[in-house]
Amino acid sequence: MFNGQTWKHYGLFHGPLGCHIFAIAVNPKNHSVWMATDGGIAIYQAAWPLRKHPATRQRLAQRLPRPKWRYITRTDGLPENLNSIALLPNGTAIIGTQCDGIAIACRPYRHWRVIRGPQQAPARAFGGGLLSSFVNS
């Protein structure tokens, strides 16, 4: 990770889950860094969420004494084989998977709604929803 001045290396035991990172995104709500890995989602938080200064109304972030890691895995309801991440301005997470469609959750990311497409792609487009459960990006 790069904090604007120096690089910090995080290994398997003190950093992201798993051995491979497939996607990285920054949460616009609190500037945390999300990583889709072969072990689930790893969230790196270097500072507390932005808050407005009471006098100047300027947005400020307070740096944490130590960066904080949080993990979301299959035990939290997340599907397997994550390969893409989209984070909306309100902090809602949309995760694309290789075979299970998309998973959507709002903060605090404890309840995931999984939306799957049909097992076989239809011959023509119709209606709403996913055309397939295979999400590449």
C-alpha positions in Angstrom: 0.0 0.0 0.0 1.1 3.5 -0.7 0.1 6.3 1.7 1.3 9.2 -0.5 4.9 9.1 0.9 6.1 5.5 1.5 5.2 2.0 0.4 4.2 -0.7 3.0 4.2 -4.4 2.2 1.5 -6.6 3.7 2.0 -10.3 3.6 -0.4 -13.2 3.8 -0.8 -13.1 7.6 -1.1 -9.3 8.1 -2.8 -8.2 4.9 -5.3 -9.3 2.2 -6.8 -12.8 2.4 -5.6 -15.4 -0.1 -2.8 -15.3 -2.6 -4.4 -13.5 -5.5 -6.0 -10.1 -5.8 -8.4 -9.9 -8.8 -9.9 -6.4 -8.4 -9.2 -3.2 -6.3 -11.6 -0.3 -5.7 -11.8 2.7 -3.4 -14.9 3.2 -1.3 -16.0 6.8 -2.0 -17.9 6.9 1.3 -14.9 6.4 3.6 -11.8 6.1 1.3 -11.2 2.5 2.3 -9.5 0.2 -0.2 -11.4 -2.9 -1.2 -9.7 -6.0 -2.7 -11.4 -9.0 -4.3 -9.2 -12.0 -3.5 -9.4 -15.7 -3.8 -10.3 -15.8 -0.1 -13.0 -13.1 -0.1 -12.9 -9.3 0.3 -10.2 -7.5 2.2 -10.8 -3.9 3.3 -7.9 -1.7 4.2 -8.8 1.4 6.2 -5.9 3.8 6.8 -7.9 6.6 8.3 -11.3 7.2 10.0 -14.1 8.2 7.7 -14.2 11.8 6.6 -16.0 14.2 8.9 -16.7 17.9 8.6 -14.8 20.2 10.9 -17.4 22.1 13.0 -15.9 25.6 12.5 -14.6 25.5 8.9 -17.0 22.8 7.5 -14.0 21.4 5.8 -13.9 17.6 5.3 -11.1 16.0 7.4 -9.9 12.5 8.0 -8.2 11.5 11.2 -5.4 9.0 10.7 -5.6 5.8 12.6 -2.6 4.8 14.8 -2.4 1.6 12.8 -4.1 0.8 9.5 -7.1 -1.5 10.1 -8.0 -4.6 8.0 -11.5 -6.1 7.8 -12.5 -9.3 5.9 -15.7 -10.4 4.3 -15.9 -14.1 3.3 -18.3 -16.9 2.4 -19.3 -17.2 6.0 -20.7 -13.7 5.7 -22.9 -14.7 2.8 -20.5 -13.7 0.0 -20.3 -16.0 -3.1 -17.1 -17.6 -4.3 -14.8 -16.5 -7.2 -14.9 -12.8 -6.9 -13.5 -10.8 -9.8 -14.8 -7.3 -9.8 -15.9 -4.6 -7.3 -18.0 -1.5 -7.8 -18.7 0.9 -4.8 -21.4 3.4 -5.1 -21.2 7.0 -3.6 -23.4 5.9 -0.7 -21.0 3.0 0.1 -23.2 0.2 -1.4 -20.9 -2.6 -2.6 -21.6 -4.5 -5.9 -19.4 -7.6 -6.3 -19.1 -9.5 -9.6 -18.3 -13.2 -9.6 -17.1 -15.7 -12.2 -20.2 -18.0 -12.0 -22.6 -16.7 -9.3 -23.8 -13.4 -10.8 -23.5 -10.3 -8.5 -23.7 -9.8 -4.8 -25.0 -6.5 -3.4 -24.8 -5.2 0.2 -25.1 -1.9 2.0 -23.1 -0.9 5.1 -22.2 -2.6 7.4 -22.0 -5.4 4.7 -23.4 -8.2 6.8 -26.3 -9.2 4.5 -25.5 -9.9 0.9 -28.2 -10.2 -1.8 -27.0 -12.5 -4.6 -28.5 -12.0 -8.1 -27.9 -14.8 -10.5 -28.6 -15.1 -14.2 -29.9 -18.1 -16.1 -27.7 -21.2 -16.4 -27.7 -20.8 -20.2 -27.7 -17.5 -22.0 -31.1 -16.9 -23.7 -31.3 -16.8 -27.5 -32.4 -13.2 -27.4 -32.5 -10.4 -24.8 -35.7 -10.0 -22.9 -37.0 -8.5 -19.6 -34.7 -7.4 -16.8 -32.0 -8.9 -14.8 -28.7 -10.5 -15.6 -28.2 -12.1 -19.0 -25.7 -14.6 -17.5 -24.2 -15.4 -14.1 -20.7 -14.9 -15.6 -19.5 -11.4 -14.6 -16.2 -10.2 -16.0 -16.1 -6.6 -15.0 
